[in-house]
Amino acid sequence: MSKPNPLTVDVRYGHAGRLALPVDADRLVARREAPEQLETLESSIRGVLATPLDFPPLEQAVIPGDHIVIALDADTPAAETILAAIWDVLALRDVEPSDVLVLQPRSSQPGATADPRSALPGDVAERITWQIHDPDEAEGGQYLATSSSGERVYLAGELIAADLVIPVGPVAFDSVLGYRGTHSVLYPGLSNAESITRALGEGHRELEPADQRPLRQLVDDVGWLLGVQFCVQVVPAAGSGVAGVWAGCPESVFQAARVCLEEAWRVELEERSDIVVASIESDAGGHGWSQVGRALAVARNLVTHEGRILLLTDLNETPGDGLKLIRGADTPSEALSPLKSLAPADLVPATQCVEAADWARVYLLSQLDSDLVEDLFITPLEHPDEIGRLLELPGQCVIIENAQHAYGRIRVSE
């Protein structure tokens, strides 16, 4: 028997947590650290606005009197900094603050959404309108056009009436779309309630992010039908940071951002690992079940059957309707059928939790009540010291920081 080769790995999690994990170096097959954020974020944003990809500088795209809608994804890191930089360009063209609307989809996370106008001068912030789209209102969606697949597209009337629409958001891995970004902030989140419900899906674990998906095609059709020609996109870094920022033609921006995303966040292994440690830091989208679901999906793709997933969080969010369905089931797999038939708003994270718990033994460090965690077929970790004891168990180990942003796969076919 070989002697242990002790190694201490520092891992960030939660709102400001850090753990020093004791690991046998010979058993640690992979460690994916989150990319660091840009040190020159503000100047980088201003630089891409001045020299966009395959598009003239933003200041050449607007004239005084234009009505401008900035369609802002609620999960955008550094949203306030991006908005302030965009405003400075618009101000140079004598655009009035009252002619600018910051429009956001309604967040699926509980709690108040942070005001993205916080970095603007006070008098400007008061005159720029910030609005959370309500898809349930009668005017939640006006008819735009029919997509190439025959789908009747409805969007917020403010988008249709605007002279210029600027989508702002993250390019990220997404279990339903493959890749989130560019036009995905527009549809279905800024459409009507019927469109949002119809677009709900449980994800496609068997597909690669780049594989063709009907909803992603529809999203891009919506951007084309609306005439969107300019966007600002970022790739997340550790916590709420930004690893890269691009502006310009949506297709060119999407391609450049995807290269960065793949390099920063893809995790590929030759074989499954017995233990996957996945940490979640609070990010621009919050610190809730959506982040937990995405991290569990990554870990499930990398861990052996009946292996161990150790999830490090500060989670303290009440479960949604889909997760409550799991609590009423006798086994994780028993919850899948009602989840698919009822399609609750938290269908995706609930399904990701079910699939992980049905495949492996999941352990959760959180602020939640232990009984609640156990009802979800997850073992609660009462103290960080328990993680060290689990890491002493035999088998190979993988550590992934900020796993909610990652994508994991095994290179060989199984």
C-alpha atoms as one frame of an Amber mdcrd trajectory, in Angstrom:
protein
   0.000   0.000   0.000   1.394   3.391  -1.000   1.855   6.057   1.622  -0.446
   9.095   1.518   0.936  12.178  -0.154  -0.857  14.934   1.806  -1.906  18.127
   0.052  -4.012  21.056   1.249  -6.321  22.640  -1.315  -7.929  26.002  -0.554
 -11.485  26.239  -1.855 -13.782  29.276  -1.848 -17.509  28.848  -1.342 -20.638
  30.705  -0.274 -20.609  34.432   0.388 -17.087  34.624   1.826 -16.224  31.094
   2.961 -12.904  29.325   2.523 -11.957  25.771   3.347  -8.555  24.103   3.443
  -9.301  20.612   2.161  -6.859  17.799   3.061  -6.387  15.655  -0.037  -4.029
  12.850  -1.009  -2.163  14.383  -3.970  -1.847  10.985  -5.660  -5.645  10.632
  -5.670  -6.420  14.158  -6.868  -6.912  13.678 -10.611  -8.163  17.168 -11.418
  -8.676  20.550  -9.843 -10.482  23.287 -11.734  -9.961  26.734 -10.231 -12.253
  29.544 -11.268 -10.654  32.057 -13.654  -9.680  35.314 -12.005 -11.610  38.435
 -12.851 -10.279  41.135 -15.136  -8.214  43.658 -13.200  -8.976  46.325 -15.797
 -12.703  45.647 -16.040 -13.927  49.207 -16.494 -11.361  50.097 -19.143 -11.965
  46.759 -20.883 -15.690  47.478 -21.141 -15.070  50.952 -22.514 -12.535  49.530
 -24.941 -14.936  46.984 -26.452 -17.637  49.650 -26.821 -15.175  51.785 -28.773
 -13.863  48.910 -30.935 -16.647  46.330 -31.217 -16.463  43.103 -33.199 -17.751
  43.487 -36.762 -19.738  46.617 -35.916 -19.006  50.361 -35.781 -18.366  51.983
 -32.389 -21.553  52.219 -30.336 -21.557  56.012 -30.495 -22.062  55.789 -34.276
 -25.188  53.651 -33.851 -27.312  56.218 -31.964 -28.606  59.727 -32.528 -30.406
  62.169 -30.218 -34.037  61.202 -29.750 -33.462  57.452 -30.108 -35.416  55.287
 -27.698 -32.987  52.670 -26.375 -33.752  49.489 -24.460 -30.910  47.732 -22.643
 -32.146  44.164 -22.187 -30.222  43.097 -19.096 -29.902  39.476 -17.995 -30.394
  39.269 -14.221 -27.315  37.006 -13.910 -24.897  39.512 -15.470 -21.677  40.064
 -13.472 -20.647  43.724 -13.152 -23.982  44.841 -14.616 -23.768  48.269 -12.977
 -20.297  48.891 -14.436 -21.418  47.847 -17.924 -24.519  50.033 -17.737 -22.480
  53.057 -16.623 -20.041  52.593 -19.521 -22.884  52.280 -22.040 -24.489  55.425
 -20.653 -21.277  57.420 -21.031 -21.282  56.559 -24.745 -24.953  57.460 -25.122
 -24.412  60.757 -23.292 -21.738  61.721 -25.818 -24.438  61.470 -28.484 -26.803
  63.702 -26.483 -29.221  60.868 -25.739 -31.608  61.849 -22.935 -31.678  59.583
 -19.864 -35.484  59.527 -20.126 -35.106  57.832 -23.517 -33.242  54.863 -22.000
 -34.979  51.844 -20.469 -33.177  49.041 -18.631 -35.471  46.025 -19.012 -34.896
  42.772 -17.127 -36.708  39.425 -17.183 -38.361  38.456 -13.932 -35.865  36.523
 -11.823 -36.640  32.967 -10.771 -34.704  33.574  -7.548 -36.531  34.908  -4.470
 -35.636  38.284  -3.032 -35.220  41.761  -4.430 -33.231  42.281  -7.626 -30.287
  44.682  -7.262 -30.721  48.033  -8.989 -28.265  48.032 -11.940 -28.228  51.856
 -12.027 -26.129  52.139  -8.848 -22.939  53.242 -10.679 -24.681  56.021 -12.606
 -24.657  59.664 -11.487 -27.629  60.264  -9.208 -29.497  62.630 -11.511 -29.044
  60.248 -14.453 -30.096  57.176 -12.475 -33.330  58.907 -11.481 -34.256  59.574
 -15.112 -33.245  56.237 -16.654 -36.141  53.810 -16.211 -35.423  50.406 -14.707
 -38.186  47.872 -15.208 -38.692  44.202 -14.354 -40.772  42.629 -17.110 -44.076
  41.118 -15.985 -45.049  38.327 -18.414 -48.393  37.871 -16.658 -49.743  41.302
 -17.630 -51.950  41.620 -20.711 -49.235  43.672 -22.412 -46.570  41.159 -21.343
 -46.163  40.185 -24.961 -46.965  41.820 -28.295 -46.809  39.912 -31.566 -43.471
  40.398 -33.337 -43.421  37.866 -36.181 -43.445  34.160 -36.964 -40.160  32.304
 -36.616 -38.599  30.052 -39.254 -40.040  27.051 -37.379 -43.558  28.502 -37.479
 -43.616  29.770 -33.881 -45.596  32.957 -33.261 -43.215  35.197 -31.319 -44.463
  37.610 -28.669 -42.152  40.115 -26.939 -42.414  43.005 -24.512 -43.834  45.981
 -26.357 -40.920  48.157 -25.221 -38.534  45.984 -27.262 -40.636  46.183 -30.394
 -41.028  49.974 -30.137 -37.336  50.689 -29.435 -34.996  52.285 -31.973 -32.083
  50.294 -30.548 -32.068  47.156 -28.392 -28.807  46.231 -26.643 -28.793  42.755
 -25.051 -26.392  42.574 -22.087 -25.678  39.312 -20.311 -23.416  36.325 -19.692
 -22.343  33.668 -22.161 -22.573  30.480 -20.119 -23.277  26.760 -20.343 -26.979
  25.989 -20.127 -28.622  22.581 -19.771 -31.566  23.536 -22.005 -30.028  25.940
 -24.542 -26.543  24.434 -24.642 -25.096  27.933 -24.478 -26.803  30.894 -22.898
 -26.021  34.324 -24.289 -26.757  37.156 -26.756 -30.453  36.817 -27.649 -31.353
  34.442 -24.787 -32.110  37.438 -22.544 -34.882  38.400 -24.986 -36.737  35.115
 -25.217 -38.581  33.654 -23.464 -37.917  35.883 -20.404 -39.112  39.079 -22.102
 -42.074  37.384 -23.738 -45.463  36.410 -22.309 -46.296  33.820 -19.661 -47.437
  31.254 -22.236 -44.123  31.409 -24.092 -42.145  31.073 -20.861 -44.158  28.025
 -19.792 -43.841  26.423 -23.237 -40.050  26.872 -23.183 -39.633  25.075 -19.858
 -37.598  21.907 -20.184 -35.667  19.611 -17.924 -32.383  19.899 -19.820 -30.513
  17.616 -22.162 -27.721  15.866 -20.280 -27.008  13.584 -23.245 -26.187  16.500
 -25.580 -23.012  18.516 -25.944 -23.446  22.296 -25.529 -22.762  22.854 -29.242
 -25.341  20.313 -30.418 -28.386  21.638 -32.248 -31.336  22.510 -29.994 -34.684
  23.840 -31.241 -35.059  26.402 -28.458 -31.605  27.876 -29.089 -32.491  28.196
 -32.778 -35.735  29.934 -31.843 -33.865  32.318 -29.535 -31.533  33.314 -32.373
 -34.507  33.714 -34.727 -36.072  36.123 -32.234 -32.937  38.279 -32.201 -32.879
  38.358 -35.999 -36.610  39.159 -36.259 -36.194  41.993 -33.765 -33.265  43.359
 -35.748 -30.693  43.202 -32.942 -27.280  44.164 -34.341 -25.262  45.012 -31.234
 -24.797  43.345 -27.843 -22.470  43.302 -24.819 -21.578  39.921 -23.329 -19.361
  38.649 -20.531 -17.965  35.322 -19.334 -18.181  34.889 -15.538 -15.117  34.571
 -13.341 -14.819  33.652  -9.661 -17.674  34.922  -7.508 -19.328  37.887  -9.213
 -16.299  38.687 -11.369 -15.843  38.906 -15.133 -13.259  36.833 -17.011 -13.836
  38.488 -20.394 -16.067  41.057 -22.089 -17.021  41.580 -25.752 -19.284  43.925
 -27.700 -20.456  44.146 -31.289 -22.265  41.929 -33.779 -24.065  39.172 -31.787
 -22.744  36.301 -33.912 -19.129  37.474 -33.638 -19.441  38.217 -29.930 -20.994
  34.805 -29.277 -18.180  32.995 -31.090 -15.420  34.885 -29.241 -17.061  34.498
 -25.840 -17.623  30.767 -26.356 -13.882  30.243 -26.900 -13.185  31.926 -23.556
 -15.997  29.996 -21.842 -14.712  26.640 -23.051 -11.157  27.379 -21.941 -12.228
  28.717 -18.553 -15.026  26.392 -17.516 -15.015  23.063 -19.412 -13.881  20.083
 -17.293 -13.025  16.871 -19.142 -11.800  13.627 -17.559 -10.647  10.319 -18.973
 -12.814   8.425 -16.496 -15.298   9.067 -13.727 -14.040   9.950 -10.262 -15.132
   8.394  -6.965 -15.433  11.758  -5.222 -16.341  15.119  -6.750 -16.019  18.192
  -4.553 -18.001  21.076  -6.024 -18.052  24.532  -4.454 -20.479  27.363  -5.181
 -19.604  30.981  -4.552 -22.340  33.588  -4.463 -22.476  35.045  -7.983 -24.324
  37.756  -9.870 -27.419  35.575 -10.010 -27.434  34.890  -6.282 -26.761  31.827
  -4.167 -29.791  29.604  -4.556 -31.159  26.358  -5.905 -30.477  27.340  -9.516
 -26.753  27.438  -8.752 -27.015  24.197  -6.761 -28.767  22.427  -9.629 -26.153
  23.472 -12.172 -23.288  22.403  -9.900 -24.919  19.024  -9.223 -25.397  18.465
 -12.960 -21.669  18.992 -13.511 -20.728  16.689 -10.637 -23.197  14.014 -11.749
 -21.530  13.910 -15.168 -18.108  13.291 -13.589 -18.728  11.019 -10.579 -18.945
   7.225 -10.564 -22.266   5.509 -10.000 -22.863   5.471  -6.222 -19.819   7.704
  -5.790 -19.842  10.811  -3.605 -20.649  14.418  -4.477 -19.596  16.940  -1.811
 -21.306  20.280  -2.426 -19.966  23.299  -0.503 -22.419  26.203  -0.163 -24.025
  28.753   2.154 -27.430  27.866   0.701 -30.346  29.223   2.728 -33.115  29.427
   0.110 -36.558  27.906   0.554 -37.185  25.132  -1.994 -39.573  25.893  -4.860
 -42.562  23.860  -5.967 -40.506  21.354  -7.939 -38.161  20.636  -5.059 -41.164
  20.234  -2.775 -42.369  17.445  -5.060 -39.114  15.613  -4.354 -39.778  15.816
  -0.610 -43.008  13.901  -1.104 -41.425  11.034  -3.063 -40.174   7.698  -1.710
 -37.166   7.650  -4.049 -35.489  10.321  -6.192 -36.544   8.693  -9.467 -40.171
   8.615  -8.313 -40.220  12.425  -8.454 -39.251  12.615 -12.143 -42.689  11.839
 -13.570 -44.637  14.491 -11.596 -41.883  17.014 -12.272 -42.190  16.536 -16.026
 -45.984  16.552 -16.041 -46.456  19.586 -13.768 -43.444  21.580 -15.130 -43.001
  23.917 -12.132 -40.921  27.094 -12.470 -37.947  25.353 -10.820 -38.206  22.305
 -13.098 -34.571  22.478 -14.210 -32.829  22.689 -10.794 -35.297  20.194  -9.286
 -34.592  17.682 -12.073 -30.848  18.222 -11.727 -31.080  17.510  -7.976 -33.132
  14.350  -8.597 -30.748  13.008 -11.236 -27.697  13.612  -9.036 -29.272  12.030
  -5.944 -30.450   9.036  -7.995 -26.953   8.462  -9.412 -24.611   9.193  -6.494
 -24.519   9.951  -2.781 -24.861  13.704  -2.422 -23.596  15.605   0.641 -24.488
  19.271   1.169 -22.841  21.919   3.337 -25.431  24.682   3.739 -27.437  26.823
   6.153 -30.581  24.747   5.609 -32.416  22.663   8.176 -31.016  19.118   8.174
 -34.453  17.482   7.966 -35.278  19.486   4.843 -32.005  18.430   3.200 -32.601
  14.772   4.046 -36.099  14.963   2.534 -34.380  15.784  -0.770 -32.349  12.544
  -0.571 -29.232  14.537   0.281 -27.016  14.040   3.330 -26.532  17.279   5.286
 -23.029  18.214   6.438 -23.263  19.843   9.847 -19.645  21.015   9.989 -16.813
  21.536   7.483 -14.691  18.972   9.382 -16.961  16.250   8.013 -15.675  16.993
   4.529 -12.138  16.086   5.549 -13.298  12.710   6.840 -15.154  11.977   3.607
 -12.044  12.854   1.617 -10.148  10.147   3.533 -12.321   7.481   1.928 -10.645
   5.522  -0.897 -10.919   6.541  -4.515  -9.960   9.277  -6.922 -10.999  12.862
  -6.277 -11.891  15.908  -8.400 -12.296  19.471  -7.067 -14.244  22.120  -8.993
 -14.596  25.695  -7.730 -17.668  27.724  -8.732 -19.050  24.561 -10.290 -22.319
  26.281 -11.239 -20.479  27.852 -14.201 -18.721  24.687 -15.377 -19.531  21.957
 -17.860 -18.248  18.449 -17.174 -17.919  15.403 -19.382 -15.999  12.136 -19.740
 -13.929  11.966 -22.916 -14.376   8.209 -23.530 -17.756   6.732 -24.390 -19.370
   4.698 -21.650
